[in-house]
Amino acid sequence: MKLLERPVTQNDNPARVDSALRYERPTWRVTCLFKRQEISGIISTEATYEVAARTEEKARKSVRSFVLRTHPESSIESLQAVRQ
C-alpha cells in the first residue's frame, strides 16, 4: 500500500487528502485454483499472487489474465481475493 508522505491532521485540507487517497493502490492477495489435463490425469494447482490494484475486480482480472497467458492449457476453477 502506498503511504501518504505525511500524517493527516485536523488542519489539513480535506480536498488534498482525498486527492492523495484517490491514487492509493491497495495490495490484494489472490488465490487461484487451476487445473490442466496431463497424460497421468488431471493436475490441480493452487497459486497465490500479491497484486496492487485499486479494486478487487481489477486484481482478479490481472491474475486471471496472467494465469491464462502463462498456462494456456489450464482452466481456472476459482479465484479468491483478500485485501492486505
C-alpha positions, 0 to 999 in steps of 0.5 A: 500500500502506498503511504501518504508522505505525511500524517493527516491532521485536523488542519489539513485540507480535506480536498488534498487528502482525498486527492492523495487517497484517490491514487492509493493502490491497495495490495490484494492477495489472490488465490487461484485454483487451476487445473490442466489435463496431463497424460497421468490425469488431471493436475490441480494447482493452487497459486497465490499472487500479491497484486496492487490494484485499486479494486478487487475486480481489477486484481482478479482480472490481472491474475486471471489474465496472467494465469491464462497467458502463462498456462494456456492449457489450464482452466481456472476453477476459482479465484479468491481475493483478500485485501492486505 
